[in-house]
Amino acid sequence: MHDLRERLSLRLRIFLFFAFAGLGAAVLLGGGLWLAAERIGEGAGPPLVLFGGAAGFAIVGLITWVWLMFDSNVAMPIQSLVRDIQTHTHAEPNREIATEQGRYLGLLAPAAREMAVALAKARSEVGAEVARATRLAEEQRGRLETVLRDLHEGVLICNLNHEILLYNRHALALLHVSGEIGLGRSLFSVLNRQPFFHALERLTSRLAEGRHADHDDGLTAQVVCATTDGRHVLQGRFSLLVEVDAQTLTGYVVTLEDVTGELAALARRDRMVREAIEGLRHPIANLRAAVEMLTAEPDLAAKDRQAFEGVLTAECEALSQHLSDLSDDYHDIVTGHWPMSDVYSSNLLNCVVRRIRDKGGVDCVMTGVPVWLHCDSYTIVELLEHLIGRIAEESGATAFDLEASGGDNRVYVDLSWQGAPVRAGVLGAWLDATLVESLGGLSGHEVLEHHQSEAWCEPHGDGGARLRLPLPKAIRAHGAQPQAAEKLPARPEFYDFDLLKRIGAAAHGDRALDELTYVVFDTETTGLEPSAGDEIISIAGVRIVNGRILTGESFSQLVNPGRSIPKGSIRFHGIVPEMVKDKPPIREVLPRFHDYVGDAVLVAHNAAFDMTFLERKQEACGVRFDNPVLDTVLLSAFLHDHTNQHTLDAVAERFGIEIPAEDRHTALGDSIATAAVFLRMVELLRAQKIRTLAEAMQASERMVEIRRQQARY
């Protein structure tokens, strides 16, 4: 009975009260007239019916008039006041309580306004305290973001439902994805699942049996996996997240790096060794047989001897060519995977100059205009320092010039001094020597091999000499803007630790509204009639995860409609034919948007319009949008049934949400505005005891039925 009273609106309950009052008055009047007729006797019936009926109609009319006045001046203002108070309390604290309609409510409306002002003041004071209390947390958050952003490993943290709750910027580049990765999305949308299931099973067993305490790796295991498309192989560490005291498993951390190139190099190296063995076996056997024959038969006929000598010559040439090919492959393998980067020559050569000056006895000066080059700066600095020291000892030179200059295909690092050039044999011996501080005891020749280079010495200038070292040019043009396709989001919302609490996969309908993942979307079209051939020309969406709008994980794409765009539509959304002529068609865009949506709940303002366009294209595009859908127009009609203003602009204004003029009537701008409106609505729905998706959809369906009934009259 209590639930029934809560479901009935105030105006309906007041109407029922007056209806019962009118019905009771009619019953009492009829009963009184019947008793009067019994006492008076025959002949009293017609007058009593006439005057009693007139009195009855007058009483019913009076009650109806009183009800209309009460509904207009009391019930409706009270309901409007209730909606304003709920909006002020749960969605927009700066919204003023309107008191104009409540002039017959006495002090109720002014008291509500005073209460709202007091609540706003209290919230302001509490907000100031919270801001001070959370400032340290914000600083820690900034440090965390900085650390995550600058890590050179891809970092992913997932809960036990394998939903991503943290990723860093390097993970985006490492996984070569854009819309597929995101908070709350399954890890297995980007990586194959078997290695992670295996690692989780091993470590969970290790934790349950207590073996992790004495295990060398603790709660960590190595994992090798691949992206879902199989194009990239990743290697890293899989570590469990366990609460310190309770020993409760909450999730896991994965750190990854791309080893695709390394594995390819290993495979190529194995193939090179195999080819070397197999390729040398046959010509060496032929050489051995020919030599044995010539040795065993010293009196062999001239013709036969010439044939065997021809075999020796041919096999020697084949061996020489084979060794040359192996040498080229070896150089490609070594140089292709040695860690190098683009370096500014002034920084590189200044390191050499400082080292030489710190040792004393020799003066070194950098000259020329700096250029960009590509090298392993550490080993090149070691090599140049080594060569300057040897030249100084050999020639007695005490002054050197260092210069880097660009050539056709290389950058030449020149070391110049006054004196005789170094002989090739001496330079070769210096390059054979181990560089004392270099990694792994590399020699000068090995450093040059990694850079596909060689060094030589030649006369230079008047009585001087120059040692020339060619190095690769810089890979990219420094100072130029990177291509748009390679740019990562400026600041993706890349973590939400509250997602750790999401374990288990309850049905959408039974889950609380603030626990669900949403994609709020909007489309721009050539017109309003999809059945008449109108097409989508822009589609955009933004994700809501854990009550946060993730603008860094948005989807926005112009679409080539394959038809003209009417001028009337252009005035509305500003998209002209030149903007879409080189864009992909809907058959390419819609599957990408479908992948972006995943299993999220779809939200749109006037969703029926946008869903009609999607559903008409889904069969041709090979996708199906069977996600639950919420319409903010219907939710607005449910929450603010005292008004018929439910456009996006009107609803946003009610909630105090400002939509920038330049973003209005753009698919992404309207999506973000609708997302902000929807989050405010969730708070108000909770106040109306609408807490789950199923309850929200039932409320929306009631609004559809009410509108259908209203359309009949």
Buried (B, 14 or more C-beta within 10 A) or exposed (E): EEEEEEEEEBBEEBBEEBEEBBEEBBEEBBEEBEEEBEEEEEEBBEEBBEEBEEBBEEBBEEBEEEBEEBBEBBBBBBBBBBBBBBBBBBBBBEBEBBBEBBEEBEEBBEEBBEBBEEBBEEBEEEEEEEEEEEEEEEEEEEEEBEEBBEBEBBBBBBBBBBBBBBBBBBBBEBBBBBBBBBBBBBBBBBBBEEBBEEBBEEBBEBBEEEEBEEBEEBBBBEBEBBBBEEEBBBBBBBBBBBEEEEEEBBBBBBBBBBBBEEEBBEEBBEEBEEBBEEBBEEBEEBBEEBEEBBEEEEEBEEEEBEEBEEBBEBBEEBBEEBEEBBEEBBEBBBBBBBEBEBBBBBEBBBBBBEBBEEEEEBEBBBEBEBBBBBBBBBBBBBBBBBBBBBBBEBBEBEEBBBBBBBEEEBBBBBBBBBBBBBEEEBBEEBBEEEBEEBEEEBBBBBBBBBBBBEBEBEEBEEEBBBBBBBBBBBEEEEEEEEEEEEEBBEEBBBBBEBBBEBEEEEEBEEBEBBBBBBBBBBBBBBBEEBEEEBBBBBBBBBBBBBBBBBBBBBBBBBBBBEEEBEEEBBEBBEBEEEBBEEBBBBBEBBBBBBBBBBBBBBBBBBBEBBBBBBEBBBEEBEBEBEBBBBBBBBBBBBBBBBEEEBEBEEBBBBBBBEBEEEBBBBBBBBBBBBBBBBBBBBBBBBBBEBBBBBBBBEBBEEBEEBEEEEEEE
